[in-house]
């Protein structure tokens, strides 16, 4: 809730580090950059993921848990990229975005990205731990380190807010 007499369409979300005034109408959009980077990384990642799954699938005679976790992480990364790419007018610098742009639609997308990013990071890091566990299975200290880090990742990335 704004204080009486304050027009939120004229108040930027943040101060411009250069000290220049905000440009609410013609500020540069970052949507093209977000979409370009997202599509490029999704394409490269998909090629690497498919290659890994084919090689490991033949060597292991099927998918293992770390492969499944990587697939889940990739799907969540795609969801995150789509959500970030659809922010529209909010894909600008915060100093070129008025406070009035924070509405219910923006908050839904912000919450959605927050929900996706934790499990996405968990599955990616847990897949690496599982790979280490499998490769260094003979080393007791490495198995213990993988378990400890796995418990830490669960606590860090699957916490629920109240």
C-alpha positions in Angstrom: 0.0 0.0 0.0 1.5 3.3 -1.1 1.5 6.4 1.1 -1.3 8.9 0.2 -0.2 11.2 -2.6 2.5 9.0 -4.0 2.1 8.0 -7.7 3.6 4.5 -8.0 3.8 4.9 -11.8 6.5 7.5 -11.2 8.6 5.7 -8.6 11.3 3.3 -9.8 11.9 -0.1 -8.1 15.5 0.9 -7.5 17.9 3.8 -8.0 19.9 3.9 -11.2 23.6 3.4 -10.3 24.6 6.0 -12.9 22.4 8.6 -11.2 20.3 9.0 -14.4 16.6 9.4 -14.1 14.4 6.4 -14.8 13.1 5.8 -18.4 9.8 4.1 -17.8 8.6 4.3 -21.4 11.7 3.5 -23.5 14.1 1.7 -21.1 16.0 -1.1 -22.7 14.3 -4.5 -22.5 16.3 -7.5 -21.3 13.6 -10.0 -22.6 15.6 -10.7 -25.8 18.7 -11.4 -23.9 16.9 -13.6 -21.4 15.2 -15.6 -24.2 18.4 -15.8 -26.3 20.5 -17.1 -23.5 17.8 -19.4 -22.3 17.2 -21.0 -25.8 21.0 -21.3 -26.4 21.7 -22.9 -23.1 18.6 -25.2 -23.3 19.8 -26.4 -26.8 23.4 -27.0 -25.8 22.3 -28.7 -22.6 19.8 -30.9 -24.4 22.5 -32.1 -26.8 24.9 -32.9 -23.9 22.1 -34.6 -21.9 21.0 -36.8 -24.8 24.6 -37.7 -25.5 25.2 -38.6 -21.9 22.0 -40.6 -21.7 22.9 -42.6 -24.8 26.4 -43.4 -23.6 25.5 -44.2 -20.0 22.4 -46.0 -21.1 24.4 -48.4 -23.2 27.2 -48.8 -20.6 24.8 -49.3 -17.7 22.0 -51.1 -19.6 19.5 -48.4 -18.6 19.0 -45.2 -16.7 20.4 -44.8 -13.2 19.2 -42.4 -10.5 21.7 -39.7 -11.5 20.4 -39.8 -15.1 16.8 -39.4 -13.9 17.8 -36.5 -11.6 19.5 -34.8 -14.6 16.3 -35.2 -16.7 14.2 -33.7 -13.9 16.6 -30.8 -13.4 16.6 -30.1 -17.2 12.7 -30.0 -17.2 12.7 -27.6 -14.3 15.3 -25.4 -16.0 13.1 -25.2 -19.0 10.1 -24.2 -16.8 12.3 -21.6 -15.1 13.4 -20.2 -18.5 9.9 -20.0 -19.8 8.7 -18.2 -16.7 11.6 -15.7 -16.8 11.0 -15.1 -20.5 7.3 -14.2 -20.0 7.9 -11.4 -17.5 7.3 -8.9 -20.3 7.6 -5.3 -19.1 9.4 -6.5 -16.0 12.3 -7.8 -18.0 14.0 -4.4 -17.7 16.4 -2.9 -15.3 14.8 -2.2 -11.9 15.6 1.5 -12.3 13.5 1.6 -15.5 10.6 -0.3 -14.0 7.9 1.6 -11.9 6.7 0.1 -8.6 3.2 0.0 -10.1 4.3 -3.0 -12.3 4.3 -5.2 -9.2 0.9 -6.7 -9.5 -0.8 -10.0 -8.8 0.4 -11.5 -12.2 4.0 -10.6 -11.4 3.8 -12.0 -7.9 2.4 -15.3 -9.3 5.4 -15.6 -11.7 7.9 -14.6 -9.0 6.5 -17.3 -6.7 6.4 -19.8 -9.5 10.1 -19.2 -10.3 11.0 -19.5 -6.6 9.2 -22.8 -6.4 11.0 -24.2 -9.4 14.5 -23.0 -8.8 15.2 -24.9 -5.5 14.3 -28.4 -6.7 16.1 -27.6 -10.1 19.3 -26.9 -8.3 18.8 -29.8 -5.9 18.4 -32.4 -8.7 21.4 -31.0 -10.7 23.7 -31.2 -7.7 22.4 -34.4 -6.3 23.0 -36.0 -9.8 26.7 -35.0 -9.5 26.9 -36.4 -6.0 25.4 -39.7 -7.2 27.9 -39.9 -10.0 30.7 -39.3 -7.5 29.3 -41.9 -5.2 29.2 -44.5 -8.0 32.7 -43.6 -9.4 34.4 -43.4 -6.0 32.5 -46.2 -4.3 35.6 -47.9 -2.9 36.6 -44.8 -0.9 34.8 -44.7 2.4 35.5 -41.0 3.1 34.0 -40.1 -0.3 30.8 -42.1 0.3 30.4 -40.4 3.7 31.1 -37.0 2.1 28.4 -37.7 -0.6 25.9 -38.6 2.1 26.6 -35.6 4.2 26.4 -33.2 1.2 23.2 -35.0 0.1 21.6 -34.3 3.4 22.8 -30.7 3.3 21.3 -30.3 -0.2 17.9 -31.7 0.9 17.9 -29.2 3.8 19.0 -26.3 1.7 16.9 -26.8 -1.4 13.7 -28.4 -0.1 13.0 -26.1 2.8 9.5 -24.9 3.1 8.7 -21.3 3.9 6.1 -20.4 6.5 
